[in-house]
Amino acid sequence: MSARERATARARATVPTQPARARATLLTRPARPGVPAVLAPRTLADSHPVLAELLRPGLRVLDAGCGPGTLTAEIARRVRPGHVVGMDASAAMIAAAERAHPPAAEPNLVFYRGDLLTCTWSAEFDLVSAARVLQWIRDPGAALRALARATRRTGRVVVLEVDHARTVWTRSPAAWRRFHRAFLQWRAASGLDNGLARRLPALCREAGLGDVEIRRRAWTVRAGDRAFFRAVGAWRLMAETRGRQVVATGHMEESERRAALEAFTDWMRGDGASQTLHETTVVASRATP
């Protein structure tokens, strides 16, 4: 990616000063230092298999909500000599991504801090991906419209979401079930849609996307599986980070959150532990000019 392209990307993706009403539409990540280790081992094959099928050399790709850039870097390697932009609203995540994937290592990849709801990308990418991002935005329809605008005519938008309400843990401890209920209540009270994964196809059509293809996956990991601690640990991380917000808003006590963390950690070490996630991936084309 040339210096001019990098400068253009920075200008279009950088978070501008916004009025309070606009900022309120995005539920930002809680502050945390560094990159959660549980995110590092992810690959497209296990975390975003549908996107992996669509990548080919030469594509221009936007990875919205790129986090620490683990999957974004893999995208860049798969589409060379095409260019990839990883964008995230968290300055800490972008800093971590740039440390882990410097330009010398991934010359066709650039990371910028940007807000999906206010970015000004316009018909510049062949493929736009947002994985597990819209679930944290109070107006997912507006986010989908932004994704559509960033996509070239006949380009494709790929959106992956998890149905939090349908996540199942075998013989999970009562303290953890209490946390999960409080987590869902907190999300709903915060204006976040716990049924977003099921509404994605309709939302895509409302955003001006066509040729909507729906892929659903029930993904089960069991104790002893290679991906078990990464997949289950992501929920433990949720209790460590988002759980503090659940407590701060009065949906549970701090002592209950700590008890849930301790019980869940013990459960993770058990031989019979398993977790099933229900995911929906939608692939759609930009149908409007």
C-alpha positions in Angstrom: 0.0 0.0 0.0 1.5 3.3 -1.1 2.0 6.3 1.3 -0.8 8.1 -0.5 -3.2 5.3 0.0 -2.3 5.1 3.7 -2.9 8.8 4.1 -6.2 8.6 2.3 -7.2 5.6 4.5 -6.3 7.5 7.7 -8.3 10.6 6.6 -11.4 8.5 5.9 -11.3 6.2 8.9 -10.1 8.4 11.8 -12.7 9.0 14.4 -13.9 12.6 14.2 -15.2 14.7 17.0 -18.9 13.7 17.3 -21.8 15.1 19.2 -22.9 13.2 22.3 -26.0 11.8 20.5 -23.9 10.2 17.8 -21.4 8.8 20.2 -24.2 7.1 22.2 -25.0 4.8 19.4 -21.8 2.7 19.9 -21.2 0.7 23.0 -17.4 0.9 23.1 -15.1 -1.8 24.5 -14.1 -1.4 28.1 -10.6 -0.1 28.6 -8.0 -2.9 28.9 -4.2 -3.0 28.4 -2.7 -5.0 25.6 -4.3 -7.8 23.7 -6.3 -10.6 25.4 -4.2 -13.7 24.9 -7.3 -15.8 24.1 -7.8 -13.8 20.9 -4.3 -14.5 19.5 -4.6 -18.1 18.3 -7.7 -17.4 16.1 -7.7 -18.3 12.4 -10.1 -17.7 9.6 -10.7 -21.4 9.4 -12.1 -21.7 12.9 -13.4 -18.2 13.5 -14.7 -16.9 10.1 -14.8 -19.8 7.6 -17.3 -18.2 5.2 -15.0 -15.2 4.8 -12.1 -17.5 4.2 -13.9 -19.1 1.2 -14.4 -15.6 -0.5 -10.8 -14.4 -0.3 -8.7 -14.4 -3.4 -5.5 -12.5 -4.6 -6.0 -8.9 -5.7 -9.1 -8.0 -3.6 -9.4 -4.8 -1.6 -10.8 -5.6 1.8 -12.1 -3.6 4.8 -12.1 -5.5 8.1 -14.4 -3.4 10.3 -14.0 -4.0 14.0 -10.6 -5.7 13.4 -9.6 -5.9 17.1 -5.9 -6.9 17.5 -5.6 -7.7 13.8 -5.0 -11.4 14.1 -7.6 -12.3 11.4 -6.9 -9.1 9.4 -3.3 -10.1 8.9 -4.4 -13.5 7.6 -6.8 -11.7 5.2 -3.9 -9.6 4.0 -1.7 -12.6 3.3 -4.5 -14.3 1.4 -5.4 -11.4 -0.9 -1.9 -10.2 -1.8 -1.2 -8.1 -3.9 -4.6 -6.7 -2.9 -4.9 -4.1 -0.1 -6.5 -4.5 3.3 -7.6 -1.9 5.9 -8.3 -3.0 9.4 -10.4 -0.5 11.4 -11.5 -0.4 15.0 -12.9 2.1 17.4 -10.5 1.2 20.1 -7.2 3.0 20.1 -5.7 0.3 22.3 -6.7 -2.4 19.8 -5.3 -0.5 16.9 -2.0 0.1 18.8 -1.7 -3.6 19.5 -2.5 -4.5 15.9 0.2 -2.2 14.6 2.7 -3.6 17.0 1.9 -7.2 16.1 1.7 -6.6 12.3 4.1 -3.7 11.3 4.1 -2.5 7.6 7.5 -4.3 7.0 5.8 -7.6 7.8 2.5 -7.0 6.0 3.1 -4.3 3.4 -0.4 -4.5 2.0 -2.1 -4.0 5.3 -2.9 -0.8 7.2 -4.7 -0.3 10.6 -6.6 2.8 11.6 -8.8 3.9 14.4 -12.3 4.6 13.1 -15.9 4.5 14.0 -18.0 2.5 11.6 -21.0 4.8 12.1 -19.1 7.9 11.0 -16.5 6.7 8.5 -16.7 8.1 5.0 -15.6 5.1 2.9 -17.5 5.2 -0.4 -17.5 2.3 -2.9 -13.8 1.5 -2.4 -13.7 -2.2 -1.3 -14.4 -5.4 -3.1 -15.2 -7.1 0.2 -16.2 -5.7 3.5 -16.3 -7.8 6.7 -17.7 -7.2 10.1 -17.4 -10.2 12.5 -19.1 -10.0 15.9 -19.2 -6.2 15.7 -22.8 -5.2 15.1 -23.9 -6.9 18.3 -22.2 -4.0 20.2 -23.9 -1.2 18.2 -27.2 0.2 19.2 -28.2 0.9 15.6 -27.0 -2.1 13.6 -29.0 -0.9 10.6 -27.0 2.3 10.4 -23.8 0.2 10.6 -24.9 -2.1 7.8 -25.7 1.0 5.6 -22.1 2.2 6.3 -20.8 -1.2 5.3 -22.8 -1.1 2.1 -21.6 2.3 1.2 -18.0 1.2 1.6 -18.5 -1.6 -0.9 -18.1 -1.3 -4.6 -21.0 -2.0 -6.9 -21.5 -5.8 -7.0 -19.0 -6.1 -4.2 -19.9 -8.2 -1.1 -20.5 -7.6 2.5 -19.9 -10.4 5.0 -21.4 -10.1 8.5 -20.9 -12.7 11.2 -22.9 -12.6 14.5 -23.3 -14.9 17.5 -26.7 -15.5 19.1 -25.7 -14.9 22.8 -29.1 -16.1 24.1 -28.7 -19.5 22.6 -25.2 -20.3 23.8 -25.2 -23.6 25.8 -22.7 -25.0 28.3 -23.1 -28.6 29.5 -23.6 -28.9 33.3 -22.5 -25.3 33.8 -22.4 -24.0 37.4 -25.3 -22.0 38.8 -23.1 -19.0 39.4 -22.2 -18.9 35.7 -25.9 -19.2 34.6 -26.6 -16.3 36.8 -23.9 -14.2 35.1 -25.2 -15.2 31.6 -28.8 -14.1 32.5 -27.5 -10.8 33.9 -25.3 -10.3 30.9 -28.3 -10.6 28.5 -30.4 -8.3 30.7 -27.6 -5.7 30.7 -27.3 -5.9 26.9 -31.0 -5.4 26.5 -31.1 -2.5 29.0 -28.2 -1.0 27.0 -30.2 -1.0 23.8 -28.3 -4.0 22.3 -30.2 -6.6 20.3 -29.8 -10.1 21.8 -31.6 -11.5 18.7 -29.5 -9.7 16.2 -28.1 -12.9 14.6 -31.7 -13.9 13.7 -32.6 -10.5 12.2 -29.4 -10.1 10.1 -31.0 -11.1 6.7 -33.8 -8.6 7.1 -31.5 -5.9 8.2 -29.2 -6.4 5.2 -32.1 -6.1 2.8 -33.2 -2.9 4.6 -29.7 -1.5 4.2 -29.8 -1.8 0.4 -28.0 -5.2 0.1 -29.2 -7.9 -2.2 -28.5 -11.5 -3.1 -28.6 -12.3 0.6 -27.1 -15.7 1.4 -27.5 -17.0 4.9 -25.1 -19.5 6.6 -25.9 -20.8 10.1 -23.5 -22.8 12.2 -23.9 -24.5 15.6 -20.3 -24.8 16.7 -19.6 -27.2 19.6 -16.2 -27.4 21.3 -15.5 -30.1 24.0 -12.8 -30.4 26.6 -9.7 -31.8 24.9 -10.5 -30.1 21.6 -7.7 -27.9 20.2 -10.0 -24.9 20.1 -11.7 -25.5 23.5 -9.8 -23.1 25.7 -9.8 -20.3 23.1 -13.5 -20.6 22.4 -14.6 -21.1 26.0 -12.0 -18.6 27.3 -13.7 -15.9 25.1 -16.7 -16.1 27.4 -14.5 -16.0 30.5 -12.9 -12.9 29.1 -16.4 -11.5 28.6 -17.1 -11.9 32.3 -13.8 -10.2 33.1 -14.4 -7.2 30.9 -18.0 -6.7 30.0 -18.9 -8.2 33.4 -17.6 -5.1 35.1 -20.1 -3.1 33.1 -22.9 -5.5 34.1 -22.0 -4.9 37.7 -21.7 -1.1 37.3 -25.2 -0.9 35.9 -26.6 -2.9 38.8 -27.5 -6.1 37.0 -25.5 -8.2 39.5 -23.1 -7.7 42.4 -19.3 -7.8 42.1 -19.2 -10.8 44.5 -21.5 -12.6 42.1 -19.3 -11.8 39.1 -16.2 -13.1 40.9 -18.1 -16.2 42.0 -19.1 -16.8 38.3 -15.5 -16.4 37.1 -14.2 -18.8 39.7 -16.9 -21.4 39.0 -16.5 -21.1 35.3 -12.8 -21.5 35.5 -13.2 -24.7 37.5 -15.8 -25.9 35.0 -13.4 -25.3 32.1 -11.0 -27.8 33.7 -13.6 -30.6 33.8 -13.5 -33.6 31.5 -17.1 -33.3 30.4 -17.2 -29.6 29.7 -18.6 -28.4 26.3 -19.9 -25.3 24.7 -22.2 -24.7 21.7 -22.3 -21.4 20.0 -24.9 -20.5 17.4 -23.6 -18.3 14.6 -25.2 -16.6 11.6 -23.1 -15.4 8.7 -24.7 -13.3 6.0 -23.1 -12.7 2.6 -24.8 -10.0 0.5 -24.0 -7.8 -2.5 -24.3 -4.1 -2.8 -27.5 -3.7 -4.8 -27.8 0.1 -5.0 -25.5 2.7 -6.5 
